Amino acid sequence: MKKVITYGTFDLLHWGHINLLRRAKLLGDHLTVCLSSDEFNAVKNKKAYHSYENRKLILESIRYVDAVIPENNWNQKFTDVEDHNIDIFVMGDDWKGKFDFLKDQCEVVYLPRTEGISTSQIKQDLFEING
């Protein structure tokens, strides 16, 4: 069985997220999503609209996702790959090169982002609408 892992906040879920999850799942048999905890998002100076538990519930209902685990810090990727017997580590290509240090442990794949959509853009558009 080929195991794939990806990471993210997955807030304000949109078709770009679904495209990433679908393409990641196509690379293997089992997809684990490592979901940034609310506490870790605070460390990253990110504020999610939905709580960790609600984002987890949403992700678990997506057919491409087989497991959701918490991401609590930047350094756990190395141990996640090892502990979960990961074959392929997947991230969006806006992170290209940032996780190449994992190439000794598994294959690292950077998938192209879906054009025309991003959570940051949604938040900006909502702010402008609601001013």
Residue pairs with C-beta under 8 A, 6 or more apart in sequence:
1 28
1 29
1 30
2 27
2 28
2 29
2 30
2 87
2 88
3 28
3 29
3 30
3 32
3 84
3 85
3 86
3 87
3 88
4 24
4 25
4 27
4 28
4 30
4 31
4 32
4 86
4 87
4 88
4 89
4 90
5 31
5 32
5 33
5 34
5 80
5 81
5 84
5 86
5 88
5 89
5 90
6 20
6 21
6 24
6 31
6 32
6 33
6 34
6 89
6 90
6 91
7 33
7 34
7 35
7 36
7 71
7 77
7 91
8 17
8 20
8 33
8 34
8 35
8 36
9 35
9 36
9 41
9 46
9 48
9 55
9 119
10 17
10 33
10 35
10 55
10 58
10 59
11 48
11 49
11 50
11 55
11 119
12 49
12 50
12 119
12 122
12 123
13 55
13 58
14 117
14 119
14 122
15 114
15 117
16 113
16 114
16 117
16 118
18 62
18 64
19 114
20 90
20 92
20 111
20 113
20 114
21 31
21 33
21 62
21 64
21 65
22 64
23 90
23 111
24 31
24 64
24 90
24 111
25 31
25 64
25 65
27 88
27 90
27 109
28 87
28 88
30 66
30 67
31 64
31 65
31 66
31 67
32 66
32 67
32 68
32 69
32 80
32 84
32 86
33 59
33 65
33 67
33 68
33 69
34 68
34 69
34 70
34 71
34 76
34 77
34 80
35 52
35 55
35 56
35 59
35 68
35 69
35 70
35 71
36 44
36 46
36 48
36 52
36 70
36 71
37 52
37 70
37 71
37 72
38 48
38 51
38 52
39 72
40 70
40 71
40 72
40 73
41 47
41 48
43 73
48 55
50 58
52 70
56 68
59 65
59 68
60 68
69 80
69 84
77 89
77 99
77 102
78 101
78 102
78 105
80 86
81 89
81 102
81 105
81 106
82 105
86 105
86 106
87 106
87 107
88 106
88 107
88 108
88 109
89 99
89 102
89 106
89 107
89 108
89 109
90 109
90 110
90 111
91 98
91 99
91 108
91 109
91 110
91 111
92 110
92 111
92 112
92 113
93 110
93 111
93 112
93 113
94 113
95 110
96 110
97 110
99 108
100 108
102 108
